[in-house]
Amino acid sequence: MFLGINMTLVALFCAWGLVREVRKKNFFAVGFAAISLAVFGWFGVMTLISGAPVAH
């Protein structure tokens, strides 16, 4: 659960950075933030849906 929440938090920071860089018209950073948002958002949501790995 902790891993999924952290990845979702990172995805929210990526979304914030994406909006900020769109306003600045820095398209290299927009691309990097969009890819990061997609990756961390996907893994965050899928980790929360499937359940985080449990250490034994």
Backbone torsions as a table, in degrees:
resi	resn	phi	psi	omega
1	MET	NA	-39.8	-179.9
2	PHE	-62.3	-40.4	179.8
3	LEU	-64.3	-44.1	179.6
4	GLY	-64.6	-39.4	178.5
5	ILE	-67.4	-42.4	178.6
6	ASN	-63.7	-42.2	179.0
7	MET	-65.7	-37.6	176.9
8	THR	-66.9	-37.4	176.4
9	LEU	-64.3	-41.7	176.9
10	VAL	-64.1	-38.5	177.8
11	ALA	-63.8	-36.7	176.9
12	LEU	-66.1	-39.4	175.4
13	PHE	-64.6	-36.7	176.8
14	CYS	-64.8	-39.2	178.0
15	ALA	-65.2	-40.4	177.6
16	TRP	-62.7	-44.2	177.6
17	GLY	-65.0	-36.5	178.4
18	LEU	-62.0	-47.3	179.7
19	VAL	-64.0	-42.4	-178.9
20	ARG	-63.2	-42.2	-177.8
21	GLU	-76.2	-27.2	173.1
22	VAL	-64.1	-40.8	178.0
23	ARG	-63.8	-34.8	179.3
24	LYS	-82.8	-11.0	-177.7
25	LYS	62.2	39.3	175.8
26	ASN	-99.2	91.7	-168.6
27	PHE	-75.2	-24.9	173.8
28	PHE	-64.3	-45.2	178.9
29	ALA	-68.8	-32.2	176.4
30	VAL	-62.4	-44.7	178.6
31	GLY	-63.2	-43.9	179.6
32	PHE	-64.4	-42.5	179.6
33	ALA	-67.6	-37.0	179.5
34	ALA	-66.6	-42.4	178.2
35	ILE	-65.9	-42.2	178.6
36	SER	-63.5	-41.2	178.4
37	LEU	-62.2	-43.6	-180.0
38	ALA	-63.2	-45.0	-177.2
39	VAL	-68.5	-53.5	-177.5
40	PHE	-68.7	-34.9	176.5
41	GLY	-63.9	-44.5	179.3
42	TRP	-62.4	-50.8	-178.5
43	PHE	-66.6	-34.9	177.7
44	GLY	-64.2	-48.0	-179.9
45	VAL	-66.3	-44.1	-178.7
46	MET	-67.0	-32.9	177.4
47	THR	-69.3	-39.6	178.5
48	LEU	-68.7	-35.5	-179.9
49	ILE	-71.1	-47.1	-174.4
50	SER	-82.6	-17.9	-176.7
51	GLY	96.2	133.1	-177.4
52	ALA	-68.9	151.3	176.7
53	PRO	-63.8	139.3	-176.8
54	VAL	-104.6	126.7	176.9
55	ALA	-76.7	135.7	-180.0
56	HIS	-107.8	NA	NA
